[in-house]
Amino acid sequence: MDSADNPPRAEEQVGLGFSHRQILATMSGLGIAMLLAMLDNMIVAPALPTIVGELGGLNHLAWVTTGYILASTVATPIWGKLGDLYGRRVIFTVAVAIFLIGSALCGVSQDMAQLIAFRAIQGLGAGGLMVGVLSIIGEMIPPRDRSKYQGVMMAVMPVAMIGGPLIGGFITDNLSWRWAFYVNLPLGAVTLILCWITLAKLPKGTGKAVIDWWGTGLLTIWITALVLVTSWGGTQYAWGSAQILGLIAVAVVGFVAFIIVERRVAEPIMPLRVFKSLNFSLSGGVAFISGFAMFGAMGFLPQFQQFVQGSSATNSGLLLMPMMIAAMAVSLSAGQLISKTGHYKSLPIIGSILVTIGLALFATMDVNTSTVVSGVYMVILGAGMGAMMQTSTLIAQNSLALRDMGAGTGVSTFLRNMGSSLGVSLLGAVYTSHLADTLTGTPAVTVTATSMTPQMLRGLPESAQKLFEQAVTNGVTALFTWGAVVAAVGIVVALFIRQVPLRSAVKPQAASADAEPVAVSS
C-alpha cells in the first residue's frame, strides 16, 4: 500500500532520524513562524491607502512593499547559505529577531523615508523566515512524505489569508495603521521560544564559514539597480535619461560580475550548479511568475476597492477573502493529490492558465464593476496561485542534493521574491503613471493626489471624486494588463517541466549536480 496513505507511527524514523512525533513538535514552531511571515503582508495590504495618505506619499506607494521585498530578495539566498554553514536553528532565530526589530521600527515611522527604510530591515528578517521554514522541512522530510506533514503548515493559511486582511482592515479603521506592525511582536516572541526549543535536534552546520562577500555585494548592487530601473523608468526619469541608462549599465555589469564570481568562489552565495537541473530552473520561472502575480493583486486591489468601490479598510480585507480561500483550498488539494499520486506536472500548467485568465479579467474592470464580479475574478486568480506556489517549491527541492537544500531553497525563494519585487515596482510605476496622466490638467485634484486617503476623497466635490476614481481605475486596469502578459509567459515555461519521480527518502550524500534525482523505494 502507498506510504502516502499510512502516516508513520510516532516511533518510526522519518528523514534524518526524526520520528513522526518529533517532526510534529518541530513544525508547531515553524507553523507560527510561517503565520508570522504570511500575516505581515496580509495585514499591511488593506492599510496601505491610509498609510501612504497619512504620511503623504502616493508616489512612493510601491516602495512601501518594494523596499520590503527587495531586502527579502537579496537576503534570501544569504540566509539559506548561512543555514547550511552555521546550522538552521541559530540562523532561523536570528532572522526572527531581525524581523521583529524591523516591525517595531515600522510602527514608529514618522515619514515615508523612515517607513521604507524600516520595511527593508523587516524584509531582511522575512527572507530568513521563509527560506528557513522551507529549508528545515526540506532537510527533515523526504519529498514524497512531505505532503503528509504540509497539512500542519497549511493549517496556518486560513488564519493568515482570511484573518490577515480582516485584522489589517479592523486595525486601520479602529486603532491606527501602526498596529499593523506592532501585532507581529507577541507572535514573534512565541516563535522565538518555540523554535529555539524544538529545533535543537537539527544538524549544527559545518562551522566552516566561508562567506561569499563579493557575491553578496554584487547581488545587492545589480538587483537594486534593476528594481530602480523598473520603478523610475518612464515616471521619475525618461527611459533615455542618463540616470536610467546608468542604472541599466550598473545592473548589466553587476550581473555579469556576479556570475563570474559565483563560478569561482568555494562557497558561492548562489550555487549556479543548481540550475543544471532543468526542472529546478523551470520551477524557478514558475515561482517568479507566481510572485509577480500575487503581489500585483495584493498590492493594488485595495486601491480599487477603497477608492472606487467605496469599501472601508475592513471591508477591503473581507473582499480579498475569495482569492485567499481559493488559493488555500487549491493548495491543500494539490498537496493531497501529489501525496497520493506522486504526479505534479499538470498543476503548474493549470495554475499559470488560471492566473493569466484572472489577471486578464481584472484588466477589464471599470468604475461600475461590482464587488461580486471582482470577487469572481479573485476566485480564478486565487485558484491559479494555489496551484503554482506549493508545487514550484516541491519541484525545486526534489531537484536538489541535500548539501544544496538550504542554498537551493534560498535560490528558489529568491526567484519568487524577485518576481514580487519587479512586479510591485514595475506595476507600481504603471499605476502611478496612468493615475498622473488621467489627472493632468486638474490642479485641484493633482495637488492632493499624492496624499489622498479614501476619507479625503469622500469630502471632494462629486466631479473631482469621479475623476479620481477613473484615474485609479485606469491605473489598476493597465497594471493588470501587463500582469496578464507576464503570466502568459508562465504557461509556456510550465509546459516544459518534466515529471520526475519524487524521492521517498532524504539521502544524506550529495547527489550529482547535473543529474535529476531518482526515486528511492520507501
C-alpha positions as CSV (number, residue, x, y, z in Angstrom):
1,M,0.0,0.0,0.0
2,D,1.3,3.5,-0.8
3,S,3.1,5.2,2.1
4,A,1.1,8.3,1.5
5,D,-2.0,6.6,2.8
6,N,-0.2,5.4,6.0
7,P,1.3,8.2,8.1
8,P,4.3,6.9,10.0
9,R,3.8,5.9,13.7
10,A,5.3,8.1,16.4
11,E,8.3,5.7,16.9
12,E,9.1,5.4,13.2
13,Q,12.1,7.4,11.9
14,V,11.4,9.8,9.1
15,G,14.1,11.7,7.2
16,L,17.3,12.4,9.1
17,G,16.4,10.3,12.2
18,F,13.3,12.3,13.2
19,S,10.3,10.5,14.5
20,H,6.8,11.4,13.5
21,R,6.2,13.0,16.9
22,Q,9.4,15.0,16.8
23,I,8.5,16.4,13.3
24,L,5.1,17.5,14.5
25,A,6.6,19.2,17.6
26,T,9.2,21.0,15.4
27,M,6.6,22.1,12.9
28,S,4.5,23.7,15.6
29,G,7.2,26.3,15.9
30,L,7.6,26.6,12.2
31,G,3.9,26.9,11.7
32,I,3.8,30.0,14.0
33,A,6.8,31.4,12.1
34,M,5.1,30.9,8.8
35,L,2.0,32.5,10.2
36,L,4.1,35.5,11.2
37,A,5.5,35.9,7.7
38,M,2.2,35.4,6.0
39,L,0.2,37.7,8.3
40,D,2.6,40.7,7.8
41,N,1.8,41.1,4.1
42,M,-1.9,40.3,4.6
43,I,-2.3,42.8,7.4
44,V,-0.4,45.6,5.7
45,A,-2.2,45.5,2.3
46,P,-5.6,46.9,3.5
47,A,-3.8,49.6,5.5
48,L,-1.6,50.9,2.5
49,P,-4.1,53.5,1.2
50,T,-4.3,55.1,4.7
51,I,-0.6,54.8,5.4
52,V,0.6,56.5,2.2
53,G,-2.2,59.1,2.5
54,E,-1.3,60.0,6.2
55,L,2.5,60.1,5.5
56,G,2.0,61.9,2.2
57,G,3.5,59.7,-0.5
58,L,1.3,58.1,-3.2
59,N,4.3,58.3,-5.5
60,H,6.1,56.1,-3.0
61,L,3.3,53.6,-2.6
62,A,5.2,50.8,-4.4
63,W,8.3,51.3,-2.3
64,V,6.5,50.5,0.9
65,T,6.2,47.0,-0.5
66,T,9.2,47.1,-2.8
67,G,11.6,48.0,0.0
68,Y,10.4,45.0,2.0
69,I,10.5,42.6,-0.9
70,L,13.8,43.9,-2.3
71,A,15.6,43.4,1.1
72,S,13.9,40.0,1.5
73,T,15.0,39.0,-2.1
74,V,18.7,39.9,-1.5
75,A,18.7,38.3,1.9
76,T,17.0,35.0,0.9
77,P,20.0,33.2,-0.6
78,I,22.2,34.6,2.1
79,W,20.0,33.1,4.9
80,G,19.9,29.8,3.0
81,K,23.7,29.7,2.8
82,L,24.2,30.7,6.4
83,G,21.9,28.0,7.5
84,D,24.0,25.4,5.6
85,L,27.2,26.7,7.2
86,Y,26.1,27.5,10.8
87,G,23.0,25.3,11.3
88,R,19.4,26.3,10.8
89,R,18.5,26.7,14.5
90,V,20.7,29.7,15.2
91,I,20.2,31.3,11.9
92,F,16.5,31.0,11.9
93,T,16.1,32.5,15.3
94,V,18.3,35.4,14.3
95,A,16.1,36.0,11.3
96,V,13.0,36.1,13.5
97,A,14.7,38.6,15.8
98,I,15.6,40.9,13.0
99,F,12.1,40.7,11.6
100,L,10.6,41.8,15.0
101,I,13.1,44.7,15.3
102,G,12.0,45.9,11.8
103,S,8.3,45.5,12.7
104,A,8.7,47.7,15.9
105,L,10.6,50.4,13.9
106,C,7.9,50.4,11.2
107,G,5.3,51.2,13.8
108,V,7.1,54.3,15.0
109,S,7.8,55.7,11.5
110,Q,7.2,59.4,11.1
111,D,7.6,59.8,7.3
112,M,7.7,57.7,4.2
113,A,11.5,57.6,4.1
114,Q,11.7,56.1,7.6
115,L,8.9,53.6,6.8
116,I,10.6,52.4,3.6
117,A,13.9,52.0,5.4
118,F,12.4,50.1,8.3
119,R,10.4,47.9,6.0
120,A,13.7,47.0,4.4
121,I,15.0,45.9,7.8
122,Q,11.8,43.9,8.3
123,G,12.3,42.4,4.9
124,L,15.9,41.3,5.8
125,G,14.4,39.1,8.6
126,A,11.5,38.0,6.5
127,G,13.8,36.5,3.9
128,G,15.2,34.2,6.6
129,L,11.8,33.2,7.9
130,M,10.5,31.8,4.6
131,V,13.7,30.1,3.4
132,G,14.3,28.9,7.0
133,V,10.9,27.2,7.2
134,L,11.2,25.6,3.7
135,S,14.9,24.5,4.3
136,I,14.1,22.9,7.6
137,I,11.2,21.0,6.2
138,G,13.3,20.0,3.2
139,E,16.1,18.8,5.4
140,M,13.8,16.8,7.8
141,I,11.3,15.2,5.4
142,P,11.7,13.5,2.0
143,P,9.6,14.9,-0.9
144,R,7.2,12.0,-1.2
145,D,6.3,12.1,2.6
146,R,6.3,15.9,2.7
147,S,2.7,16.4,1.7
148,K,1.6,14.4,4.8
149,Y,3.1,17.0,7.0
150,Q,2.2,20.0,5.0
151,G,-1.2,19.9,6.4
152,V,0.3,21.2,9.6
153,M,1.8,24.1,7.7
154,M,-1.4,24.6,5.7
155,A,-3.4,24.9,9.0
156,V,-2.0,28.4,9.3
157,M,-3.1,29.5,5.9
158,P,-6.8,30.1,6.7
159,V,-5.8,32.2,9.7
160,A,-3.3,34.3,7.6
161,M,-5.1,34.5,4.3
162,I,-8.6,35.2,5.8
163,G,-7.8,36.7,9.1
164,G,-4.9,38.9,7.9
165,P,-6.8,41.3,5.7
166,L,-9.6,41.4,8.3
167,I,-7.2,42.2,11.1
168,G,-5.4,44.8,8.9
169,G,-8.7,46.5,8.0
170,F,-10.0,46.5,11.5
171,I,-6.8,47.9,12.9
172,T,-6.8,50.7,10.3
173,D,-10.4,51.6,10.8
174,N,-10.5,51.4,14.6
175,L,-7.0,51.8,16.0
176,S,-4.0,53.0,14.0
177,W,-2.2,51.6,11.0
178,R,0.9,51.4,13.2
179,W,-0.7,48.4,15.0
180,A,-0.5,46.6,11.7
181,F,3.2,46.3,12.5
182,Y,3.1,46.0,16.3
183,V,0.8,43.0,16.1
184,N,3.9,41.0,15.0
185,L,5.6,41.4,18.3
186,P,3.7,39.0,20.6
187,L,3.6,36.3,17.9
188,G,7.3,36.7,17.3
189,A,8.1,36.3,20.9
190,V,6.3,33.0,21.0
191,T,8.0,31.9,17.8
192,L,11.5,32.6,19.2
193,I,10.9,30.5,22.2
194,L,9.2,27.5,20.4
195,C,11.7,27.4,17.6
196,W,14.7,27.5,19.9
197,I,13.4,24.6,21.8
198,T,12.0,22.4,19.0
199,L,14.9,22.9,16.5
200,A,17.5,21.6,18.9
201,K,18.0,18.3,17.1
202,L,18.8,19.8,13.7
203,P,22.4,19.5,12.4
204,K,24.7,22.2,13.7
205,G,26.1,23.1,10.3
206,T,29.7,22.7,9.1
207,G,31.1,25.5,11.1
208,K,33.5,26.3,8.3
209,A,32.1,29.6,7.3
210,V,33.4,30.9,4.0
211,I,31.1,33.8,3.4
212,D,30.9,35.0,-0.2
213,W,31.1,38.7,0.5
214,W,31.9,39.7,-3.1
215,G,28.9,37.7,-4.4
216,T,26.6,39.2,-1.7
217,G,27.7,42.7,-2.6
218,L,27.3,42.2,-6.3
219,L,23.9,40.6,-5.9
220,T,22.7,43.6,-3.9
221,I,24.0,46.0,-6.5
222,W,22.5,44.5,-9.6
223,I,19.2,43.7,-8.1
224,T,18.8,47.2,-6.6
225,A,19.7,48.8,-9.9
226,L,17.3,46.6,-11.8
227,V,14.4,47.4,-9.4
228,L,15.2,51.1,-9.6
229,V,15.1,50.9,-13.4
230,T,11.6,49.4,-13.3
231,S,10.4,51.8,-10.7
232,W,11.8,55.1,-12.1
233,G,11.8,54.4,-15.8
234,G,9.2,56.5,-17.6
235,T,8.0,58.1,-14.4
236,Q,10.6,60.0,-12.5
237,Y,13.1,59.8,-15.3
238,A,12.7,59.3,-19.1
239,W,13.8,55.9,-20.4
240,G,16.6,57.6,-22.4
241,S,17.9,59.7,-19.5
242,A,21.4,59.4,-18.1
243,Q,20.0,58.2,-14.8
244,I,18.1,55.2,-16.3
245,L,20.8,54.3,-18.8
246,G,23.4,54.5,-16.0
247,L,21.3,52.2,-13.8
248,I,20.8,49.7,-16.7
249,A,24.6,49.7,-17.2
250,V,25.2,49.1,-13.4
251,A,22.6,46.2,-13.5
252,V,24.2,44.5,-16.5
253,V,27.8,44.9,-15.4
254,G,26.9,43.9,-11.8
255,F,25.1,40.8,-13.1
256,V,28.0,39.7,-15.3
257,A,30.4,40.2,-12.5
258,F,28.2,38.3,-10.1
259,I,28.1,35.3,-12.4
260,I,31.9,35.3,-12.8
261,V,32.4,35.5,-9.0
262,E,29.9,32.7,-8.3
263,R,31.6,30.4,-10.7
264,R,34.9,30.8,-9.0
265,V,34.4,31.1,-5.2
266,A,34.5,28.0,-3.0
267,E,31.2,28.7,-1.2
268,P,29.0,30.7,-3.5
269,I,26.0,32.5,-2.0
270,M,24.0,31.3,-5.0
271,P,25.5,28.0,-6.3
272,L,25.0,28.0,-10.0
273,R,25.2,24.2,-10.2
274,V,21.5,24.0,-9.0
275,F,20.5,25.5,-12.4
276,K,21.9,22.5,-14.2
277,S,18.7,20.7,-13.3
278,L,16.2,21.7,-16.0
279,N,13.3,21.2,-13.6
280,F,14.8,23.4,-11.0
281,S,15.3,26.2,-13.5
282,L,11.8,25.8,-14.8
283,S,10.2,25.7,-11.4
284,G,12.1,28.9,-10.6
285,G,10.5,30.5,-13.6
286,V,7.0,29.4,-12.3
287,A,7.9,30.8,-8.8
288,F,8.9,34.1,-10.4
289,I,5.6,34.4,-12.2
290,S,3.5,33.5,-9.1
291,G,5.3,36.1,-7.1
292,F,4.7,38.7,-9.8
293,A,1.0,37.9,-9.9
294,M,0.4,37.6,-6.2
295,F,1.9,40.9,-5.1
296,G,0.4,42.7,-8.1
297,A,-3.1,41.6,-6.9
298,M,-2.4,42.1,-3.2
299,G,-0.7,45.4,-3.5
300,F,-3.1,47.3,-5.7
301,L,-6.5,45.7,-5.4
302,P,-7.2,47.6,-2.1
303,Q,-6.7,50.8,-4.1
304,F,-9.5,50.0,-6.4
305,Q,-11.7,48.6,-3.6
306,Q,-11.3,51.6,-1.3
307,F,-11.2,54.5,-3.8
308,V,-13.5,53.2,-6.5
309,Q,-15.8,50.7,-4.9
310,G,-16.1,52.7,-1.7
311,S,-15.1,50.0,0.7
312,S,-13.6,50.6,4.2
313,A,-10.3,49.2,5.0
314,T,-12.0,46.4,7.0
315,N,-14.3,45.6,4.1
316,S,-11.5,45.6,1.6
317,G,-9.9,42.9,3.7
318,L,-13.2,41.0,3.5
319,L,-13.3,41.4,-0.2
320,L,-9.9,39.7,-0.6
321,M,-11.3,36.6,1.0
322,P,-12.5,34.9,-2.2
323,M,-8.9,35.0,-3.6
324,M,-7.4,33.8,-0.3
325,I,-9.9,31.0,0.2
326,A,-9.5,29.8,-3.4
327,A,-5.7,29.8,-3.0
328,M,-5.8,27.9,0.2
329,A,-8.3,25.3,-1.0
330,V,-6.4,24.6,-4.2
331,S,-3.1,24.5,-2.4
332,L,-4.4,21.9,0.1
333,S,-6.0,19.8,-2.7
334,A,-2.8,19.9,-4.7
335,G,-0.8,18.7,-1.7
336,Q,-3.1,15.8,-1.2
337,L,-3.1,14.9,-4.9
338,I,0.7,14.9,-5.1
339,S,1.0,12.8,-1.9
340,K,-1.4,10.2,-3.3
341,T,-0.2,10.0,-6.9
342,G,3.3,11.5,-6.9
343,H,2.3,13.4,-10.1
344,Y,2.6,17.2,-10.3
345,K,3.3,18.2,-13.9
346,S,-0.2,19.4,-14.7
347,L,-0.5,21.7,-11.7
348,P,1.8,24.5,-12.7
349,I,0.3,24.5,-16.2
350,I,-3.2,24.7,-14.9
351,G,-2.2,27.3,-12.3
352,S,-0.5,29.5,-14.9
353,I,-3.5,29.4,-17.2
354,L,-5.9,30.4,-14.3
355,V,-3.6,33.2,-13.2
356,T,-3.4,34.6,-16.8
357,I,-7.2,34.4,-17.1
358,G,-7.7,36.1,-13.7
359,L,-5.4,38.9,-14.4
360,A,-6.9,39.5,-17.9
361,L,-10.4,39.7,-16.3
362,F,-9.2,42.3,-13.8
363,A,-7.9,44.3,-16.7
364,T,-11.5,44.6,-18.0
365,M,-12.8,46.4,-14.8
366,D,-14.3,49.9,-14.9
367,V,-15.7,52.3,-12.3
368,N,-19.0,50.3,-12.3
369,T,-17.5,46.9,-11.7
370,S,-19.4,45.4,-8.7
371,T,-17.7,43.6,-5.7
372,V,-19.5,40.4,-6.8
373,V,-17.9,40.5,-10.3
374,S,-14.4,41.3,-8.9
375,G,-14.9,38.5,-6.3
376,V,-15.4,36.0,-9.1
377,Y,-12.2,37.3,-10.7
378,M,-10.4,36.8,-7.4
379,V,-11.5,33.2,-7.1
380,I,-10.0,32.4,-10.5
381,L,-6.7,34.2,-9.7
382,G,-6.5,32.6,-6.2
383,A,-7.1,29.1,-7.6
384,G,-4.2,29.7,-10.1
385,M,-1.9,30.9,-7.4
386,G,-2.7,28.0,-5.1
387,A,-1.8,25.5,-7.9
388,M,1.5,27.2,-8.6
389,M,3.0,28.2,-5.2
390,Q,3.4,24.9,-3.3
391,T,4.1,22.9,-6.5
392,S,7.0,25.1,-7.6
393,T,8.8,24.8,-4.3
394,L,8.3,21.0,-4.2
395,I,9.7,20.6,-7.7
396,A,12.7,22.7,-6.9
397,Q,13.5,20.8,-3.7
398,N,13.1,17.4,-5.4
399,S,15.8,18.6,-7.9
400,L,18.3,19.4,-5.1
401,A,21.0,17.4,-3.5
402,L,20.9,17.6,0.3
403,R,24.1,19.6,0.5
404,D,22.3,22.3,-1.5
405,M,19.0,22.2,0.3
406,G,19.4,25.5,2.1
407,A,21.1,27.4,-0.7
408,G,18.9,25.9,-3.4
409,T,15.7,26.6,-1.5
410,G,17.1,30.1,-1.0
411,V,17.6,30.4,-4.7
412,S,14.0,29.2,-5.4
413,T,12.6,31.6,-2.8
414,F,14.8,34.3,-4.2
415,L,13.3,33.9,-7.7
416,R,9.7,34.2,-6.3
417,N,10.7,37.3,-4.3
418,M,12.5,38.7,-7.4
419,G,9.2,38.3,-9.3
420,S,7.4,40.0,-6.5
421,S,9.9,42.9,-6.3
422,L,10.0,43.5,-10.0
423,G,6.2,43.1,-10.2
424,V,5.5,45.6,-7.5
425,S,8.0,48.2,-8.8
426,L,7.0,47.8,-12.4
427,L,3.3,47.6,-11.9
428,G,3.5,50.4,-9.4
429,A,5.2,52.6,-12.0
430,V,2.5,51.7,-14.5
431,Y,-0.2,52.6,-11.9
432,T,1.2,56.0,-10.8
433,S,1.9,56.9,-14.5
434,H,-1.7,56.3,-15.6
435,L,-3.0,58.0,-12.5
436,A,-1.0,61.1,-13.2
437,D,-1.9,61.1,-16.9
438,T,-5.6,61.0,-16.1
439,L,-5.3,63.8,-13.6
440,T,-3.2,66.0,-15.8
441,G,-4.8,69.5,-16.2
442,T,-6.9,69.2,-13.0
443,P,-4.7,71.0,-10.4
444,A,-7.3,70.8,-7.6
445,V,-7.1,67.0,-7.6
446,T,-3.4,66.7,-8.6
447,V,-2.3,68.7,-5.6
448,T,-3.8,66.2,-3.2
449,A,-3.3,63.0,-5.2
450,T,0.0,62.1,-3.5
451,S,-1.6,62.3,-0.1
452,M,-5.1,61.2,-0.9
453,T,-6.9,58.9,1.5
454,P,-10.3,57.3,1.0
455,Q,-11.7,59.5,3.7
456,M,-10.4,62.7,2.0
457,L,-11.8,61.6,-1.4
458,R,-15.3,61.5,0.0
459,G,-15.0,65.1,1.0
460,L,-14.2,66.3,-2.5
461,P,-16.9,67.6,-5.0
462,E,-18.6,64.8,-6.9
463,S,-16.9,65.8,-10.2
464,A,-13.5,65.5,-8.5
465,Q,-14.4,62.2,-6.9
466,K,-15.4,60.7,-10.3
467,L,-12.2,62.0,-11.9
468,F,-10.0,60.4,-9.2
469,E,-12.0,57.2,-9.3
470,Q,-11.5,57.0,-13.1
471,A,-7.8,57.7,-12.6
472,V,-7.4,54.9,-10.1
473,T,-9.4,52.5,-12.4
474,N,-7.1,53.4,-15.4
475,G,-4.0,52.7,-13.4
476,V,-5.3,49.4,-12.0
477,T,-6.5,48.0,-15.3
478,A,-3.2,49.0,-17.0
479,L,-1.1,47.2,-14.4
480,F,-3.3,44.0,-14.6
481,T,-3.0,44.0,-18.4
482,W,0.8,43.9,-18.1
483,G,0.5,41.3,-15.4
484,A,-1.6,39.1,-17.7
485,V,1.1,39.3,-20.4
486,V,3.8,38.1,-17.9
487,A,1.6,35.3,-16.6
488,A,1.0,34.1,-20.2
489,V,4.8,33.6,-20.4
490,G,4.5,31.4,-17.4
491,I,2.2,29.0,-19.3
492,V,5.0,28.4,-21.8
493,V,7.5,27.8,-19.0
494,A,5.3,25.3,-17.2
495,L,4.8,23.2,-20.3
496,F,8.4,22.2,-20.3
497,I,8.5,20.9,-16.7
498,R,9.2,17.2,-16.7
499,Q,7.5,14.6,-14.4
500,V,10.5,13.4,-12.3
501,P,9.6,10.8,-9.6
502,L,9.5,12.3,-6.1
503,R,12.2,11.0,-3.7
504,S,10.7,9.0,-0.9
505,A,13.8,9.3,1.3
506,V,16.2,12.1,2.3
507,K,19.6,11.0,1.2
508,P,22.4,12.5,3.2
509,Q,25.0,12.1,0.5
510,A,25.3,14.7,-2.2
511,A,23.8,13.8,-5.5
512,S,25.4,14.6,-8.8
513,A,25.0,18.3,-9.5
514,D,23.9,17.8,-13.1
515,A,21.6,14.8,-12.6
516,E,17.9,14.7,-11.8
517,P,17.1,12.8,-8.6
518,V,15.7,9.4,-8.9
519,A,13.1,7.7,-6.9
520,V,14.1,5.8,-3.7
521,S,11.9,3.0,-2.5
522,S,10.2,3.6,0.8
